Amino acid sequence: MREFRYEKAADPAGAVALLAGAPEGAYLGGGTNLVDLMRLGVATPDVLVDVRTLTSDLVEELPDGGLRIGAAVPNADLAADLRVRQRFPLLAQALLAGASGQLRNRATTGGNLLQRTRCTYFTDVTQPCNKRAPGSGCGAVTGLHRNHAVLGATDEGPGSPHTCVATHPSDLAVALRALDAEVRVLGPGGERTVPMADLHRLPGEDPSRDTTLAHGELITAIDVPGLPWAVRSRYRKVRDRASYAFALVSVAAAMDLDGSTVRDVRIALGGMAHAPWRATVAEDALRGGPATEEAFAAAAEAELAAARPLPDNAFKVPMATSTLVRTLLQISAEARA
Amino acid sequence: MDQQITLQVDGARSALTVDTRTSLLDALRERLGTTSAKKGCDHGQCGACTVLLDGRRVNSCLVLAVTAEDAEVTTSDGLAADGPHALHEAFVDHDAYQCGYCTPGQITSAAGVLAEAAQGWPSAVTEDLAAERTELTDAEIRERMSGNLCRCAAYANIVPAVAEVAAAQGVRA
């Protein structure tokens, strides 16, 4: 591990100032991903600015029935918050579907969104990876890619500096994407708000950047807008083990039914892309139509028409389709009960 | 780069100088001689290094020692300060180990599970997320202990050991 200086600040602005003066520095939250990446030699900060307890660790009410989640709220505490469990079940379910009890106790809400891909070429410094070592190529696209992206990836061949088929590993981010959450950020130039839609990016021609945040920008809170019908929402995760494994495919969904008609619906997919994938094609297909298994399947297939799977992850396309259908069926059954 | 810190471990305070790269696990084992927590994977995947940090279970391999300065660290040994903890006795009674390497992490993790259940925390297998009371069924114990691996596969005995203490503490019928 590279040597680093450990710094603490009195407040968020102080932390931002410290990192503004450290171009190779990084913020340290719970450290559950960053410390591991440093040990692997993947992350090599020369300064760590400890922000784990610097931002708010409270979940506060917003006037519209939504919640403001302090960036320092541990994942475990957020999942246990009764308001989250009652108003936004998909959010609690997503958190509880991720990692282990030990990790959820330490990992923060802000840090969860900024965790890096678990692509084995990214975490192995002896392998080519455009995300870790820009321009070195992509080992996964012609190698081990069973867990990798089928939507929105860049595949120009293993030698291209643009190729990246990594997925974003966060479950929480998928639920927040479905809920149209907004991320509050403090940077050297002041505060700004970044919609979840704009936080994570697709690899495009620069796989090295996971998010649109600039160096030194600090997540201070996440606003989840009120959505009364999210009381009927679900996060469904499919993985190789029953517990403590990353998603092969996951679905975050909320649905508002008027009798047997879909009045409104929110769907995001996890494990499928470089960013949480909002299923707008499926949403548009469903809105105003019947809440039937046939309609759910047609919408899922329409969304997945854009999939470009690799040889070993083509299974994700039917898996995502059927997981989405089961999730919507579950929500509609609960609505009728 | 070296930094002076004070750690509070199992009720005793120690001042030491550590390289900032030192994990809490290495500080405990290599610097303080507290070898209760074990190093398995050193990547937060196996749970053998689990300790209680201010009463909450964490992977000590992923905690930098410099960040634990203001916290109270409790290892499995520390739970036995006044004689064996109920979990220690239940693990013996149920033969909940074979080689024993993962056991201190299993014990501290189970202590965390019991505390979380007492606060009504749900898990991924909790049917009614809105329920304020937690019932530690076998399925709940398996899910909540999934961050602790046992290569001897003593799981079949770990679950009833934890269940026995959960029942005694009122978080299991």
Interface residues (C-beta under 8 A of the other chain):
Chain A: M1 E3 F4 R5 Y6 L28 G31 T32 V35 D36 M38 R39 L48 D50 R52 A76 A79 A80 L82 R85 Q86 P89 A92 Q93 L96 A97 A99 S100 G101 Q102 L103 N105 R106 A242 S243 Y244
Chain B: M1 Q3 D19 T20 R21 S23 D42 H43 G44 G47 T50 L53 R56 R57 V58 N59 L62 V63 L64 V66 T67 S109 G112 V113 E116 Q119 G120 W121 P122 S123 A124 T126 L129 A130 E132 R142 E143 R144 M145 S146 G147 N148
